[in-house]
Amino acid sequence: MPLHNAIGTNPALSRMLARVAGLSDGEDGVGRLGETLTPTINPWERPEWAVLQGELLATGGIALGAPGAGLIAQIQLFNPLASRRLITARFEAGGGALAVFEIRTAAIALPLDSGIWKGCRDSRAQPDSPVGEIWYDNTAAAAVGTRRLQSPNVLASTPYREYRWWILHPGRGLAVNTGALNQALTVNFEWRERLALPGEVATTT
């Protein structure tokens, strides 16, 4: 007779639940879920499950030296217009003797392509090439895009970690620039990307 609420054939899960219940490894494992034990499984908490959900885990970034008098350093993660994917990203930024970082969104890519400075964080990913692109500019006096956020004041050479996730639909970029001219800038992005579902991609903004 089949068990009610049977766990199935996952021995690792059975052993884990047995240990939580206070049973030793030599005793019988947990065979089913009772009404007083309700499991909460969040598949997004386990990075090794991302590939099973069609998500790609990626990282990328670049370091820029001080661009010169009157110029500003800016680095961007851009989701290409034809990607058909959503990108969810956050980042860590650092630099020289600067006070703040500015975070901007833009509908255009910065003019300079960083090349290879990106990759997947899961060796099983096929193809091993995220669609998100790393662009930069250190030849202009003003930053590109709409300013959305300004970091708190940070000490010189202290990294700023943006813990909020930013969602980029195709044709949008997330850019970080120094709050002062002629300052070095390093930005490392961490992101997830997946095919957009019907109705998820904005078309009016």
Residue pairs with C-beta under 8 A, 6 or more apart in sequence:
3 31
3 32
4 32
5 32
5 33
5 34
6 31
6 32
7 13
7 14
7 17
7 30
7 31
7 32
7 33
11 29
14 29
14 30
14 31
15 25
15 29
17 29
17 30
17 37
18 25
18 27
18 28
18 29
18 30
19 25
21 30
23 29
23 30
33 39
43 49
43 53
44 50
47 57
47 121
47 122
48 122
50 56
50 57
50 122
50 192
51 122
51 124
51 125
53 194
54 194
54 195
55 192
55 193
55 194
56 120
56 122
56 125
56 130
56 192
56 193
56 194
57 120
57 121
57 122
57 125
57 191
57 192
58 118
58 119
58 120
58 121
58 130
58 132
58 190
58 191
58 192
58 193
59 118
59 119
59 121
59 188
59 189
59 190
59 191
60 77
60 114
60 117
60 118
60 119
60 130
60 132
60 134
60 188
60 189
61 75
61 91
61 117
61 134
61 186
61 187
61 188
61 189
62 75
62 114
62 117
62 134
62 136
62 186
62 187
63 184
63 185
63 186
64 73
64 75
64 136
64 138
64 184
64 185
64 186
65 138
65 184
66 73
66 96
66 182
66 183
66 184
67 73
67 138
67 139
67 182
68 138
68 182
69 181
69 182
70 141
70 181
70 182
71 138
71 139
71 140
71 141
71 181
71 182
72 138
72 140
72 141
72 142
72 143
72 177
72 178
72 181
72 182
72 183
73 95
73 136
73 137
73 138
73 177
73 178
73 183
73 184
73 185
74 104
74 110
74 136
74 137
74 138
74 140
74 143
74 144
74 175
74 176
74 177
74 178
74 185
75 110
75 114
75 134
75 135
75 136
75 175
75 176
75 177
75 185
75 186
75 187
76 106
76 109
76 110
76 134
76 135
76 136
76 144
76 173
76 174
76 175
76 176
77 87
77 89
77 91
77 132
77 133
77 134
77 168
77 173
77 174
77 175
77 189
77 191
78 109
78 110
78 132
78 133
78 134
78 135
78 168
78 172
78 173
78 174
79 85
79 86
79 87
79 131
79 132
79 133
79 168
79 169
79 170
79 171
79 172
79 173
79 193
80 131
80 133
80 170
80 171
81 170
81 171
82 170
83 131
83 170
83 193
84 170
84 195
84 196
85 131
85 170
85 193
85 194
85 195
85 196
86 167
86 168
86 169
86 193
86 194
86 195
86 196
86 200
86 201
87 131
87 132
87 167
87 168
87 191
87 192
87 193
88 165
88 166
88 167
88 168
88 191
88 192
88 193
89 132
89 165
89 166
89 168
89 174
89 189
89 190
89 191
89 192
90 161
90 162
90 163
90 164
90 165
90 166
90 189
90 190
90 191
91 161
91 162
91 174
91 176
91 187
91 188
91 189
91 190
92 159
92 160
92 161
92 162
92 187
92 188
92 190
93 101
93 151
93 159
93 160
93 162
93 176
93 185
93 186
93 187
93 188
94 157
94 158
94 159
94 160
94 185
94 186
95 101
95 157
95 178
95 183
95 184
95 185
95 186
96 156
96 157
96 183
96 184
97 156
97 157
97 183
98 154
98 156
98 178
98 179
98 180
98 183
99 153
99 154
99 179
99 180
100 150
100 151
100 152
100 153
100 154
100 179
101 150
101 151
101 154
101 160
101 176
101 177
101 178
101 179
102 143
102 147
102 149
102 150
102 151
102 176
102 177
102 178
102 179
103 147
103 148
103 149
103 150
103 151
103 162
103 166
103 174
103 175
103 176
104 143
104 144
104 145
104 146
104 147
104 148
104 174
104 175
104 176
104 177
105 145
105 146
105 148
105 166
105 168
105 172
105 173
105 174
105 175
106 144
106 145
106 146
106 172
106 173
106 175
107 145
107 171
107 172
107 173
108 144
108 145
108 173
109 133
109 135
109 173
110 135
110 136
110 137
110 144
110 173
110 175
111 135
111 137
111 139
112 135
112 136
112 137
112 138
112 139
113 133
113 134
113 135
114 134
114 135
114 136
117 134
118 130
118 132
118 133
118 134
119 128
119 129
119 130
120 128
120 129
120 130
121 190
130 191
130 193
131 193
132 168
132 189
132 191
132 193
134 189
135 173
137 144
141 181
143 175
143 177
144 175
145 173
145 175
150 179
151 160
151 162
151 179
152 160
154 160
166 174
168 174
169 196
169 200
169 201
169 202
170 196
170 201
174 189
176 185
176 187
177 185
178 184
178 185
